[in-house]
Amino acid sequence: MELSTLYLERIQDATAQGIEQGIEQGIEREAVSLVMRLLNRRLGSIAPEMEAQIRALSVDRLEDLGEALLDFQSEADLIDWLERTNG
């Protein structure tokens, strides 16, 4: 019994979409992980509510935070950055 061409195309499309979503989620997880490690090293432990805000950022915003945190001197700098970004 042969599968129709349309059915095979749908399977291929669904597989490609699943792979793409998996890659995007992996990139996002790694970006969050890296930024959190850098922030913890730079500022010490991060408050859970701030961590939740950081985890909600897009990959582009996480990259921006990764650069900005190099200039942070205290948790106040992180708070200011998050307020400017989310405001």
N, CA, C and O atoms as a Maestro MAE file, in Angstrom:
{
 s_m_m2io_version
 :::
 2.0.0
}

f_m_ct {
 s_m_title
 :::
 protein
 m_atom[348] {
  # First column is atom index #
  i_m_mmod_type
  r_m_x_coord
  r_m_y_coord
  r_m_z_coord
  i_m_residue_number
  s_m_chain_name
  s_m_pdb_residue_name
  s_m_pdb_atom_name
  i_m_atomic_number
  :::
  1 25 0.851 -1.176 0.000 1 A "MET " " N  " 7
  2 3 0.000 0.000 0.000 1 A "MET " " CA " 6
  3 2 0.896 1.238 0.000 1 A "MET " " C  " 6
  4 15 1.760 1.368 0.867 1 A "MET " " O  " 8
  5 25 0.708 2.134 -0.942 2 A "GLU " " N  " 7
  6 3 1.517 3.332 -1.057 2 A "GLU " " CA " 6
  7 2 0.830 4.506 -0.358 2 A "GLU " " C  " 6
  8 15 -0.393 4.648 -0.391 2 A "GLU " " O  " 8
  9 25 1.648 5.333 0.269 3 A "LEU " " N  " 7
  10 3 1.121 6.546 0.893 3 A "LEU " " CA " 6
  11 2 1.024 7.641 -0.164 3 A "LEU " " C  " 6
  12 15 1.868 7.742 -1.055 3 A "LEU " " O  " 8
  13 25 0.017 8.429 -0.054 4 A "SER " " N  " 7
  14 3 -0.159 9.495 -1.033 4 A "SER " " CA " 6
  15 2 0.948 10.534 -0.891 4 A "SER " " C  " 6
  16 15 1.531 10.701 0.181 4 A "SER " " O  " 8
  17 25 1.221 11.214 -1.973 5 A "THR " " N  " 7
  18 3 2.244 12.269 -1.990 5 A "THR " " CA " 6
  19 2 1.883 13.378 -1.010 5 A "THR " " C  " 6
  20 15 2.751 13.894 -0.305 5 A "THR " " O  " 8
  21 25 0.622 13.741 -0.964 6 A "LEU " " N  " 7
  22 3 0.170 14.792 -0.048 6 A "LEU " " CA " 6
  23 2 0.423 14.401 1.400 6 A "LEU " " C  " 6
  24 15 0.874 15.224 2.196 6 A "LEU " " O  " 8
  25 25 0.138 13.164 1.743 7 A "TYR " " N  " 7
  26 3 0.351 12.671 3.103 7 A "TYR " " CA " 6
  27 2 1.833 12.718 3.451 7 A "TYR " " C  " 6
  28 15 2.203 13.148 4.544 7 A "TYR " " O  " 8
  29 25 2.675 12.282 2.533 8 A "LEU " " N  " 7
  30 3 4.118 12.300 2.769 8 A "LEU " " CA " 6
  31 2 4.634 13.729 2.934 8 A "LEU " " C  " 6
  32 15 5.500 13.983 3.772 8 A "LEU " " O  " 8
  33 25 4.106 14.665 2.139 9 A "GLU " " N  " 7
  34 3 4.506 16.066 2.267 9 A "GLU " " CA " 6
  35 2 4.115 16.620 3.629 9 A "GLU " " C  " 6
  36 15 4.873 17.371 4.243 9 A "GLU " " O  " 8
  37 25 2.932 16.248 4.097 10 A "ARG " " N  " 7
  38 3 2.493 16.718 5.415 10 A "ARG " " CA " 6
  39 2 3.381 16.162 6.523 10 A "ARG " " C  " 6
  40 15 3.715 16.869 7.474 10 A "ARG " " O  " 8
  41 25 3.755 14.914 6.397 11 A "ILE " " N  " 7
  42 3 4.657 14.315 7.392 11 A "ILE " " CA " 6
  43 2 6.003 15.036 7.370 11 A "ILE " " C  " 6
  44 15 6.556 15.343 8.427 11 A "ILE " " O  " 8
  45 25 6.528 15.305 6.194 12 A "GLN " " N  " 7
  46 3 7.807 15.999 6.078 12 A "GLN " " CA " 6
  47 2 7.728 17.412 6.633 12 A "GLN " " C  " 6
  48 15 8.642 17.866 7.321 12 A "GLN " " O  " 8
  49 25 6.629 18.110 6.334 13 A "ASP " " N  " 7
  50 3 6.435 19.465 6.856 13 A "ASP " " CA " 6
  51 2 6.352 19.460 8.382 13 A "ASP " " C  " 6
  52 15 6.964 20.296 9.047 13 A "ASP " " O  " 8
  53 25 5.591 18.511 8.929 14 A "ALA " " N  " 7
  54 3 5.443 18.425 10.386 14 A "ALA " " CA " 6
  55 2 6.779 18.091 11.041 14 A "ALA " " C  " 6
  56 15 7.109 18.637 12.094 14 A "ALA " " O  " 8
  57 25 7.538 17.208 10.433 15 A "THR " " N  " 7
  58 3 8.852 16.839 10.965 15 A "THR " " CA " 6
  59 2 9.803 18.034 10.931 15 A "THR " " C  " 6
  60 15 10.511 18.298 11.903 15 A "THR " " O  " 8
  61 25 9.816 18.746 9.819 16 A "ALA " " N  " 7
  62 3 10.684 19.923 9.696 16 A "ALA " " CA " 6
  63 2 10.299 20.986 10.715 16 A "ALA " " C  " 6
  64 15 11.163 21.611 11.330 16 A "ALA " " O  " 8
  65 25 8.992 21.186 10.892 17 A "GLN " " N  " 7
  66 3 8.525 22.175 11.870 17 A "GLN " " CA " 6
  67 2 8.927 21.766 13.278 17 A "GLN " " C  " 6
  68 15 9.347 22.607 14.073 17 A "GLN " " O  " 8
  69 25 8.803 20.490 13.589 18 A "GLY " " N  " 7
  70 3 9.195 20.004 14.916 18 A "GLY " " CA " 6
  71 2 10.682 20.178 15.170 18 A "GLY " " C  " 6
  72 15 11.091 20.556 16.268 18 A "GLY " " O  " 8
  73 25 11.481 19.903 14.165 19 A "ILE " " N  " 7
  74 3 12.933 20.074 14.295 19 A "ILE " " CA " 6
  75 2 13.263 21.554 14.509 19 A "ILE " " C  " 6
  76 15 14.074 21.899 15.368 19 A "ILE " " O  " 8
  77 25 12.633 22.419 13.724 20 A "GLU " " N  " 7
  78 3 12.879 23.856 13.853 20 A "GLU " " CA " 6
  79 2 12.500 24.361 15.242 20 A "GLU " " C  " 6
  80 15 13.242 25.135 15.848 20 A "GLU " " O  " 8
  81 25 11.356 23.929 15.744 21 A "GLN " " N  " 7
  82 3 10.930 24.348 17.086 21 A "GLN " " CA " 6
  83 2 11.902 23.841 18.150 21 A "GLN " " C  " 6
  84 15 12.216 24.553 19.103 21 A "GLN " " O  " 8
  85 25 12.369 22.619 17.981 22 A "GLY " " N  " 7
  86 3 13.332 22.064 18.932 22 A "GLY " " CA " 6
  87 2 14.636 22.839 18.947 22 A "GLY " " C  " 6
  88 15 15.210 23.083 20.008 22 A "GLY " " O  " 8
  89 25 15.100 23.225 17.773 23 A "ILE " " N  " 7
  90 3 16.330 24.017 17.681 23 A "ILE " " CA " 6
  91 2 16.134 25.377 18.347 23 A "ILE " " C  " 6
  92 15 16.991 25.825 19.108 23 A "ILE " " O  " 8
  93 25 15.007 26.036 18.062 24 A "GLU " " N  " 7
  94 3 14.728 27.344 18.667 24 A "GLU " " CA " 6
  95 2 14.657 27.247 20.187 24 A "GLU " " C  " 6
  96 15 15.183 28.111 20.889 24 A "GLU " " O  " 8
  97 25 14.012 26.205 20.698 25 A "GLN " " N  " 7
  98 3 13.913 26.038 22.144 25 A "GLN " " CA " 6
  99 2 15.283 25.777 22.757 25 A "GLN " " C  " 6
  100 15 15.580 26.266 23.847 25 A "GLN " " O  " 8
  101 25 16.112 25.016 22.068 26 A "GLY " " N  " 7
  102 3 17.463 24.756 22.554 26 A "GLY " " CA " 6
  103 2 18.299 26.023 22.603 26 A "GLY " " C  " 6
  104 15 19.037 26.249 23.562 26 A "GLY " " O  " 8
  105 25 18.186 26.844 21.578 27 A "ILE " " N  " 7
  106 3 18.918 28.114 21.545 27 A "ILE " " CA " 6
  107 2 18.460 29.009 22.694 27 A "ILE " " C  " 6
  108 15 19.277 29.625 23.379 27 A "ILE " " O  " 8
  109 25 17.154 29.070 22.895 28 A "GLU " " N  " 7
  110 3 16.621 29.901 23.975 28 A "GLU " " CA " 6
  111 2 17.094 29.411 25.342 28 A "GLU " " C  " 6
  112 15 17.503 30.215 26.179 28 A "GLU " " O  " 8
  113 25 17.042 28.108 25.572 29 A "ARG " " N  " 7
  114 3 17.498 27.552 26.854 29 A "ARG " " CA " 6
  115 2 18.962 27.863 27.109 29 A "ARG " " C  " 6
  116 15 19.341 28.228 28.222 29 A "ARG " " O  " 8
  117 25 19.786 27.719 26.073 30 A "GLU " " N  " 7
  118 3 21.211 27.987 26.226 30 A "GLU " " CA " 6
  119 2 21.480 29.464 26.475 30 A "GLU " " C  " 6
  120 15 22.359 29.811 27.263 30 A "GLU " " O  " 8
  121 25 20.736 30.328 25.814 31 A "ALA " " N  " 7
  122 3 20.906 31.770 26.026 31 A "ALA " " CA " 6
  123 2 20.544 32.141 27.455 31 A "ALA " " C  " 6
  124 15 21.272 32.890 28.107 31 A "ALA " " O  " 8
  125 25 19.428 31.623 27.945 32 A "VAL " " N  " 7
  126 3 19.007 31.893 29.332 32 A "VAL " " CA " 6
  127 2 20.051 31.356 30.298 32 A "VAL " " C  " 6
  128 15 20.438 32.040 31.246 32 A "VAL " " O  " 8
  129 25 20.501 30.148 30.061 33 A "SER " " N  " 7
  130 3 21.484 29.528 30.951 33 A "SER " " CA " 6
  131 2 22.777 30.348 31.016 33 A "SER " " C  " 6
  132 15 23.314 30.582 32.099 33 A "SER " " O  " 8
  133 25 23.264 30.777 29.867 34 A "LEU " " N  " 7
  134 3 24.505 31.553 29.832 34 A "LEU " " CA " 6
  135 2 24.340 32.888 30.550 34 A "LEU " " C  " 6
  136 15 25.183 33.263 31.365 34 A "LEU " " O  " 8
  137 25 23.261 33.603 30.254 35 A "VAL " " N  " 7
  138 3 23.048 34.910 30.881 35 A "VAL " " CA " 6
  139 2 22.880 34.755 32.389 35 A "VAL " " C  " 6
  140 15 23.403 35.568 33.152 35 A "VAL " " O  " 8
  141 25 22.167 33.735 32.828 36 A "MET " " N  " 7
  142 3 21.982 33.534 34.277 36 A "MET " " CA " 6
  143 2 23.320 33.212 34.951 36 A "MET " " C  " 6
  144 15 23.597 33.711 36.041 36 A "MET " " O  " 8
  145 25 24.139 32.394 34.321 37 A "ARG " " N  " 7
  146 3 25.450 32.089 34.905 37 A "ARG " " CA " 6
  147 2 26.309 33.348 35.003 37 A "ARG " " C  " 6
  148 15 26.973 33.577 36.014 37 A "ARG " " O  " 8
  149 25 26.292 34.158 33.952 38 A "LEU " " N  " 7
  150 3 27.076 35.394 33.967 38 A "LEU " " CA " 6
  151 2 26.571 36.371 35.018 38 A "LEU " " C  " 6
  152 15 27.362 36.991 35.729 38 A "LEU " " O  " 8
  153 25 25.250 36.509 35.116 39 A "LEU " " N  " 7
  154 3 24.690 37.407 36.129 39 A "LEU " " CA " 6
  155 2 25.016 36.927 37.532 39 A "LEU " " C  " 6
  156 15 25.373 37.733 38.391 39 A "LEU " " O  " 8
  157 25 24.901 35.630 37.779 40 A "ASN " " N  " 7
  158 3 25.220 35.089 39.101 40 A "ASN " " CA " 6
  159 2 26.688 35.297 39.437 40 A "ASN " " C  " 6
  160 15 27.033 35.565 40.588 40 A "ASN " " O  " 8
  161 25 27.534 35.177 38.457 41 A "ARG " " N  " 7
  162 3 28.964 35.397 38.690 41 A "ARG " " CA " 6
  163 2 29.253 36.876 38.948 41 A "ARG " " C  " 6
  164 15 30.068 37.219 39.804 41 A "ARG " " O  " 8
  165 25 28.580 37.739 38.200 42 A "ARG " " N  " 7
  166 3 28.829 39.182 38.297 42 A "ARG " " CA " 6
  167 2 28.195 39.805 39.539 42 A "ARG " " C  " 6
  168 15 28.810 40.626 40.219 42 A "ARG " " O  " 8
  169 25 26.934 39.394 39.830 43 A "LEU " " N  " 7
  170 3 26.163 40.075 40.875 43 A "LEU " " CA " 6
  171 2 25.825 39.198 42.080 43 A "LEU " " C  " 6
  172 15 25.329 39.697 43.090 43 A "LEU " " O  " 8
  173 25 26.083 37.931 41.981 44 A "GLY " " N  " 7
  174 3 25.655 37.017 43.039 44 A "GLY " " CA " 6
  175 2 24.269 36.483 42.717 44 A "GLY " " C  " 6
  176 15 23.802 36.585 41.582 44 A "GLY " " O  " 8
  177 25 23.634 35.928 43.693 45 A "SER " " N  " 7
  178 3 22.321 35.315 43.511 45 A "SER " " CA " 6
  179 2 21.290 36.343 43.030 45 A "SER " " C  " 6
  180 15 21.240 37.467 43.530 45 A "SER " " O  " 8
  181 25 20.482 35.946 42.067 46 A "ILE " " N  " 7
  182 3 19.453 36.810 41.486 46 A "ILE " " CA " 6
  183 2 18.105 36.455 42.117 46 A "ILE " " C  " 6
  184 15 17.775 35.280 42.278 46 A "ILE " " O  " 8
  185 25 17.334 37.481 42.471 47 A "ALA " " N  " 7
  186 3 16.013 37.273 43.067 47 A "ALA " " CA " 6
  187 2 15.124 36.494 42.096 47 A "ALA " " C  " 6
  188 15 15.185 36.709 40.885 47 A "ALA " " O  " 8
  189 25 14.305 35.598 42.624 48 A "PRO " " N  " 7
  190 3 13.448 34.764 41.764 48 A "PRO " " CA " 6
  191 2 12.558 35.559 40.808 48 A "PRO " " C  " 6
  192 15 12.346 35.142 39.669 48 A "PRO " " O  " 8
  193 25 12.035 36.701 41.263 49 A "GLU " " N  " 7
  194 3 11.162 37.480 40.372 49 A "GLU " " CA " 6
  195 2 11.941 38.079 39.210 49 A "GLU " " C  " 6
  196 15 11.414 38.195 38.104 49 A "GLU " " O  " 8
  197 25 13.191 38.461 39.453 50 A "MET " " N  " 7
  198 3 14.026 38.977 38.367 50 A "MET " " CA " 6
  199 2 14.424 37.839 37.426 50 A "MET " " C  " 6
  200 15 14.469 38.014 36.208 50 A "MET " " O  " 8
  201 25 14.708 36.690 37.998 51 A "GLU " " N  " 7
  202 3 15.042 35.537 37.167 51 A "GLU " " CA " 6
  203 2 13.869 35.193 36.249 51 A "GLU " " C  " 6
  204 15 14.073 34.868 35.079 51 A "GLU " " O  " 8
  205 25 12.649 35.262 36.769 52 A "ALA " " N  " 7
  206 3 11.469 34.989 35.950 52 A "ALA " " CA " 6
  207 2 11.360 35.993 34.807 52 A "ALA " " C  " 6
  208 15 11.013 35.622 33.686 52 A "ALA " " O  " 8
  209 25 11.654 37.260 35.085 53 A "GLN " " N  " 7
  210 3 11.637 38.288 34.032 53 A "GLN " " CA " 6
  211 2 12.675 37.984 32.963 53 A "GLN " " C  " 6
  212 15 12.415 38.137 31.770 53 A "GLN " " O  " 8
  213 25 13.843 37.557 33.396 54 A "ILE " " N  " 7
  214 3 14.930 37.262 32.467 54 A "ILE " " CA " 6
  215 2 14.559 36.055 31.603 54 A "ILE " " C  " 6
  216 15 14.783 36.066 30.393 54 A "ILE " " O  " 8
  217 25 14.000 35.029 32.215 55 A "ARG " " N  " 7
  218 3 13.604 33.830 31.469 55 A "ARG " " CA " 6
  219 2 12.511 34.119 30.447 55 A "ARG " " C  " 6
  220 15 12.364 33.374 29.478 55 A "ARG " " O  " 8
  221 25 11.747 35.180 30.645 56 A "ALA " " N  " 7
  222 3 10.668 35.546 29.723 56 A "ALA " " CA " 6
  223 2 11.164 36.375 28.535 56 A "ALA " " C  " 6
  224 15 10.403 36.628 27.601 56 A "ALA " " O  " 8
  225 25 12.432 36.800 28.563 57 A "LEU " " N  " 7
  226 3 12.963 37.631 27.484 57 A "LEU " " CA " 6
  227 2 13.158 36.819 26.203 57 A "LEU " " C  " 6
  228 15 13.402 35.614 26.243 57 A "LEU " " O  " 8
  229 25 13.044 37.504 25.076 58 A "SER " " N  " 7
  230 3 13.335 36.871 23.785 58 A "SER " " CA " 6
  231 2 14.849 36.646 23.674 58 A "SER " " C  " 6
  232 15 15.628 37.212 24.441 58 A "SER " " O  " 8
  233 25 15.244 35.831 22.729 59 A "VAL " " N  " 7
  234 3 16.668 35.572 22.522 59 A "VAL " " CA " 6
  235 2 17.403 36.870 22.188 59 A "VAL " " C  " 6
  236 15 18.521 37.087 22.655 59 A "VAL " " O  " 8
  237 25 16.785 37.725 21.387 60 A "ASP " " N  " 7
  238 3 17.425 39.014 21.061 60 A "ASP " " CA " 6
  239 2 17.652 39.855 22.311 60 A "ASP " " C  " 6
  240 15 18.722 40.441 22.477 60 A "ASP " " O  " 8
  241 25 16.666 39.919 23.180 61 A "ARG " " N  " 7
  242 3 16.790 40.684 24.436 61 A "ARG " " CA " 6
  243 2 17.822 40.023 25.350 61 A "ARG " " C  " 6
  244 15 18.570 40.722 26.034 61 A "ARG " " O  " 8
  245 25 17.875 38.692 25.373 62 A "LEU " " N  " 7
  246 3 18.879 37.998 26.184 62 A "LEU " " CA " 6
  247 2 20.283 38.342 25.702 62 A "LEU " " C  " 6
  248 15 21.194 38.529 26.508 62 A "LEU " " O  " 8
  249 25 20.455 38.424 24.392 63 A "GLU " " N  " 7
  250 3 21.758 38.802 23.846 63 A "GLU " " CA " 6
  251 2 22.113 40.229 24.252 63 A "GLU " " C  " 6
  252 15 23.261 40.519 24.592 63 A "GLU " " O  " 8
  253 25 21.122 41.116 24.215 64 A "ASP " " N  " 7
  254 3 21.354 42.497 24.657 64 A "ASP " " CA " 6
  255 2 21.745 42.540 26.130 64 A "ASP " " C  " 6
  256 15 22.652 43.276 26.518 64 A "ASP " " O  " 8
  257 25 21.058 41.751 26.941 65 A "LEU " " N  " 7
  258 3 21.379 41.689 28.369 65 A "LEU " " CA " 6
  259 2 22.773 41.125 28.580 65 A "LEU " " C  " 6
  260 15 23.512 41.598 29.443 65 A "LEU " " O  " 8
  261 25 23.136 40.122 27.800 66 A "GLY " " N  " 7
  262 3 24.476 39.549 27.912 66 A "GLY " " CA " 6
  263 2 25.570 40.571 27.693 66 A "GLY " " C  " 6
  264 15 26.610 40.527 28.350 66 A "GLY " " O  " 8
  265 25 25.340 41.490 26.772 67 A "GLU " " N  " 7
  266 3 26.307 42.564 26.548 67 A "GLU " " CA " 6
  267 2 26.239 43.615 27.647 67 A "GLU " " C  " 6
  268 15 27.268 44.074 28.142 67 A "GLU " " O  " 8
  269 25 25.022 43.993 28.025 68 A "ALA " " N  " 7
  270 3 24.853 45.051 29.027 68 A "ALA " " CA " 6
  271 2 25.411 44.650 30.382 68 A "ALA " " C  " 6
  272 15 25.957 45.487 31.101 68 A "ALA " " O  " 8
  273 25 25.281 43.394 30.732 69 A "LEU " " N  " 7
  274 3 25.701 42.977 32.081 69 A "LEU " " CA " 6
  275 2 27.197 43.126 32.302 69 A "LEU " " C  " 6
  276 15 27.660 43.122 33.443 69 A "LEU " " O  " 8
  277 25 27.950 43.257 31.231 70 A "LEU " " N  " 7
  278 3 29.386 43.477 31.380 70 A "LEU " " CA " 6
  279 2 29.689 44.803 32.075 70 A "LEU " " C  " 6
  280 15 30.757 44.978 32.661 70 A "LEU " " O  " 8
  281 25 28.735 45.734 32.002 71 A "ASP " " N  " 7
  282 3 28.904 47.045 32.633 71 A "ASP " " CA " 6
  283 2 28.208 47.148 33.985 71 A "ASP " " C  " 6
  284 15 28.349 48.161 34.670 71 A "ASP " " O  " 8
  285 25 27.458 46.119 34.383 72 A "PHE " " N  " 7
  286 3 26.722 46.174 35.646 72 A "PHE " " CA " 6
  287 2 27.685 46.157 36.822 72 A "PHE " " C  " 6
  288 15 28.664 45.411 36.843 72 A "PHE " " O  " 8
  289 25 27.377 47.005 37.803 73 A "GLN " " N  " 7
  290 3 28.154 47.034 39.044 73 A "GLN " " CA " 6
  291 2 27.363 46.468 40.218 73 A "GLN " " C  " 6
  292 15 27.932 46.011 41.209 73 A "GLN " " O  " 8
  293 25 26.035 46.509 40.084 74 A "SER " " N  " 7
  294 3 25.193 46.032 41.186 74 A "SER " " CA " 6
  295 2 23.863 45.537 40.633 74 A "SER " " C  " 6
  296 15 23.568 45.672 39.446 74 A "SER " " O  " 8
  297 25 23.076 44.963 41.526 75 A "GLU " " N  " 7
  298 3 21.753 44.485 41.155 75 A "GLU " " CA " 6
  299 2 20.867 45.642 40.670 75 A "GLU " " C  " 6
  300 15 19.967 45.440 39.854 75 A "GLU " " O  " 8
  301 25 21.127 46.840 41.171 76 A "ALA " " N  " 7
  302 3 20.366 48.018 40.737 76 A "ALA " " CA " 6
  303 2 20.507 48.244 39.235 76 A "ALA " " C  " 6
  304 15 19.554 48.668 38.581 76 A "ALA " " O  " 8
  305 25 21.684 47.964 38.686 77 A "ASP " " N  " 7
  306 3 21.884 48.104 37.245 77 A "ASP " " CA " 6
  307 2 21.001 47.117 36.478 77 A "ASP " " C  " 6
  308 15 20.427 47.462 35.445 77 A "ASP " " O  " 8
  309 25 20.899 45.900 36.986 78 A "LEU " " N  " 7
  310 3 20.032 44.898 36.366 78 A "LEU " " CA " 6
  311 2 18.572 45.326 36.454 78 A "LEU " " C  " 6
  312 15 17.828 45.206 35.481 78 A "LEU " " O  " 8
  313 25 18.167 45.818 37.603 79 A "ILE " " N  " 7
  314 3 16.782 46.278 37.782 79 A "ILE " " CA " 6
  315 2 16.471 47.401 36.799 79 A "ILE " " C  " 6
  316 15 15.425 47.390 36.152 79 A "ILE " " O  " 8
  317 25 17.377 48.369 36.687 80 A "ASP " " N  " 7
  318 3 17.190 49.478 35.745 80 A "ASP " " CA " 6
  319 2 17.075 48.962 34.307 80 A "ASP " " C  " 6
  320 15 16.211 49.405 33.550 80 A "ASP " " O  " 8
  321 25 17.942 48.034 33.942 81 A "TRP " " N  " 7
  322 3 17.926 47.492 32.585 81 A "TRP " " CA " 6
  323 2 16.604 46.778 32.308 81 A "TRP " " C  " 6
  324 15 16.008 46.954 31.246 81 A "TRP " " O  " 8
  325 25 16.157 45.980 33.257 82 A "LEU " " N  " 7
  326 3 14.896 45.259 33.074 82 A "LEU " " CA " 6
  327 2 13.719 46.233 32.980 82 A "LEU " " C  " 6
  328 15 12.806 46.019 32.182 82 A "LEU " " O  " 8
  329 25 13.731 47.288 33.777 83 A "GLU " " N  " 7
  330 3 12.650 48.287 33.716 83 A "GLU " " CA " 6
  331 2 12.643 48.999 32.376 83 A "GLU " " C  " 6
  332 15 11.577 49.218 31.800 83 A "GLU " " O  " 8
  333 25 13.814 49.366 31.870 84 A "ARG " " N  " 7
  334 3 13.898 50.030 30.557 84 A "ARG " " CA " 6
  335 2 13.460 49.087 29.445 84 A "ARG " " C  " 6
  336 15 12.786 49.506 28.504 84 A "ARG " " O  " 8
  337 25 13.830 47.846 29.545 85 A "THR " " N  " 7
  338 3 13.510 46.863 28.507 85 A "THR " " CA " 6
  339 2 12.040 46.487 28.504 85 A "THR " " C  " 6
  340 15 11.429 46.347 27.445 85 A "THR " " O  " 8
  341 25 11.473 46.323 29.692 86 A "ASN " " N  " 7
  342 3 10.076 45.898 29.795 86 A "ASN " " CA " 6
  343 2 9.111 47.071 29.870 86 A "ASN " " C  " 6
  344 15 7.896 46.885 29.790 86 A "ASN " " O  " 8
  345 25 9.643 48.274 30.021 87 A "GLY " " N  " 7
  346 3 8.812 49.447 30.182 87 A "GLY " " CA " 6
  347 2 8.406 49.989 28.898 87 A "GLY " " C  " 6
  348 15 7.693 50.991 28.849 87 A "GLY " " O  " 8
  :::
 }
 m_bond[347] {
  # First column is bond index #
  i_m_from
  i_m_to
  i_m_order
  :::
  1 1 2 1
  2 2 3 1
  3 3 4 2
  4 3 5 1
  5 5 6 1
  6 6 7 1
  7 7 8 2
  8 7 9 1
  9 9 10 1
  10 10 11 1
  11 11 12 2
  12 11 13 1
  13 13 14 1
  14 14 15 1
  15 15 16 2
  16 15 17 1
  17 17 18 1
  18 18 19 1
  19 19 20 2
  20 19 21 1
  21 21 22 1
  22 22 23 1
  23 23 24 2
  24 23 25 1
  25 25 26 1
  26 26 27 1
  27 27 28 2
  28 27 29 1
  29 29 30 1
  30 30 31 1
  31 31 32 2
  32 31 33 1
  33 33 34 1
  34 34 35 1
  35 35 36 2
  36 35 37 1
  37 37 38 1
  38 38 39 1
  39 39 40 2
  40 39 41 1
  41 41 42 1
  42 42 43 1
  43 43 44 2
  44 43 45 1
  45 45 46 1
  46 46 47 1
  47 47 48 2
  48 47 49 1
  49 49 50 1
  50 50 51 1
  51 51 52 2
  52 51 53 1
  53 53 54 1
  54 54 55 1
  55 55 56 2
  56 55 57 1
  57 57 58 1
  58 58 59 1
  59 59 60 2
  60 59 61 1
  61 61 62 1
  62 62 63 1
  63 63 64 2
  64 63 65 1
  65 65 66 1
  66 66 67 1
  67 67 68 2
  68 67 69 1
  69 69 70 1
  70 70 71 1
  71 71 72 2
  72 71 73 1
  73 73 74 1
  74 74 75 1
  75 75 76 2
  76 75 77 1
  77 77 78 1
  78 78 79 1
  79 79 80 2
  80 79 81 1
  81 81 82 1
  82 82 83 1
  83 83 84 2
  84 83 85 1
  85 85 86 1
  86 86 87 1
  87 87 88 2
  88 87 89 1
  89 89 90 1
  90 90 91 1
  91 91 92 2
  92 91 93 1
  93 93 94 1
  94 94 95 1
  95 95 96 2
  96 95 97 1
  97 97 98 1
  98 98 99 1
  99 99 100 2
  100 99 101 1
  101 101 102 1
  102 102 103 1
  103 103 104 2
  104 103 105 1
  105 105 106 1
  106 106 107 1
  107 107 108 2
  108 107 109 1
  109 109 110 1
  110 110 111 1
  111 111 112 2
  112 111 113 1
  113 113 114 1
  114 114 115 1
  115 115 116 2
  116 115 117 1
  117 117 118 1
  118 118 119 1
  119 119 120 2
  120 119 121 1
  121 121 122 1
  122 122 123 1
  123 123 124 2
  124 123 125 1
  125 125 126 1
  126 126 127 1
  127 127 128 2
  128 127 129 1
  129 129 130 1
  130 130 131 1
  131 131 132 2
  132 131 133 1
  133 133 134 1
  134 134 135 1
  135 135 136 2
  136 135 137 1
  137 137 138 1
  138 138 139 1
  139 139 140 2
  140 139 141 1
  141 141 142 1
  142 142 143 1
  143 143 144 2
  144 143 145 1
  145 145 146 1
  146 146 147 1
  147 147 148 2
  148 147 149 1
  149 149 150 1
  150 150 151 1
  151 151 152 2
  152 151 153 1
  153 153 154 1
  154 154 155 1
  155 155 156 2
  156 155 157 1
  157 157 158 1
  158 158 159 1
  159 159 160 2
  160 159 161 1
  161 161 162 1
  162 162 163 1
  163 163 164 2
  164 163 165 1
  165 165 166 1
  166 166 167 1
  167 167 168 2
  168 167 169 1
  169 169 170 1
  170 170 171 1
  171 171 172 2
  172 171 173 1
  173 173 174 1
  174 174 175 1
  175 175 176 2
  176 175 177 1
  177 177 178 1
  178 178 179 1
  179 179 180 2
  180 179 181 1
  181 181 182 1
  182 182 183 1
  183 183 184 2
  184 183 185 1
  185 185 186 1
  186 186 187 1
  187 187 188 2
  188 187 189 1
  189 189 190 1
  190 190 191 1
  191 191 192 2
  192 191 193 1
  193 193 194 1
  194 194 195 1
  195 195 196 2
  196 195 197 1
  197 197 198 1
  198 198 199 1
  199 199 200 2
  200 199 201 1
  201 201 202 1
  202 202 203 1
  203 203 204 2
  204 203 205 1
  205 205 206 1
  206 206 207 1
  207 207 208 2
  208 207 209 1
  209 209 210 1
  210 210 211 1
  211 211 212 2
  212 211 213 1
  213 213 214 1
  214 214 215 1
  215 215 216 2
  216 215 217 1
  217 217 218 1
  218 218 219 1
  219 219 220 2
  220 219 221 1
  221 221 222 1
  222 222 223 1
  223 223 224 2
  224 223 225 1
  225 225 226 1
  226 226 227 1
  227 227 228 2
  228 227 229 1
  229 229 230 1
  230 230 231 1
  231 231 232 2
  232 231 233 1
  233 233 234 1
  234 234 235 1
  235 235 236 2
  236 235 237 1
  237 237 238 1
  238 238 239 1
  239 239 240 2
  240 239 241 1
  241 241 242 1
  242 242 243 1
  243 243 244 2
  244 243 245 1
  245 245 246 1
  246 246 247 1
  247 247 248 2
  248 247 249 1
  249 249 250 1
  250 250 251 1
  251 251 252 2
  252 251 253 1
  253 253 254 1
  254 254 255 1
  255 255 256 2
  256 255 257 1
  257 257 258 1
  258 258 259 1
  259 259 260 2
  260 259 261 1
  261 261 262 1
  262 262 263 1
  263 263 264 2
  264 263 265 1
  265 265 266 1
  266 266 267 1
  267 267 268 2
  268 267 269 1
  269 269 270 1
  270 270 271 1
  271 271 272 2
  272 271 273 1
  273 273 274 1
  274 274 275 1
  275 275 276 2
  276 275 277 1
  277 277 278 1
  278 278 279 1
  279 279 280 2
  280 279 281 1
  281 281 282 1
  282 282 283 1
  283 283 284 2
  284 283 285 1
  285 285 286 1
  286 286 287 1
  287 287 288 2
  288 287 289 1
  289 289 290 1
  290 290 291 1
  291 291 292 2
  292 291 293 1
  293 293 294 1
  294 294 295 1
  295 295 296 2
  296 295 297 1
  297 297 298 1
  298 298 299 1
  299 299 300 2
  300 299 301 1
  301 301 302 1
  302 302 303 1
  303 303 304 2
  304 303 305 1
  305 305 306 1
  306 306 307 1
  307 307 308 2
  308 307 309 1
  309 309 310 1
  310 310 311 1
  311 311 312 2
  312 311 313 1
  313 313 314 1
  314 314 315 1
  315 315 316 2
  316 315 317 1
  317 317 318 1
  318 318 319 1
  319 319 320 2
  320 319 321 1
  321 321 322 1
  322 322 323 1
  323 323 324 2
  324 323 325 1
  325 325 326 1
  326 326 327 1
  327 327 328 2
  328 327 329 1
  329 329 330 1
  330 330 331 1
  331 331 332 2
  332 331 333 1
  333 333 334 1
  334 334 335 1
  335 335 336 2
  336 335 337 1
  337 337 338 1
  338 338 339 1
  339 339 340 2
  340 339 341 1
  341 341 342 1
  342 342 343 1
  343 343 344 2
  344 343 345 1
  345 345 346 1
  346 346 347 1
  347 347 348 2
  :::
 }
}
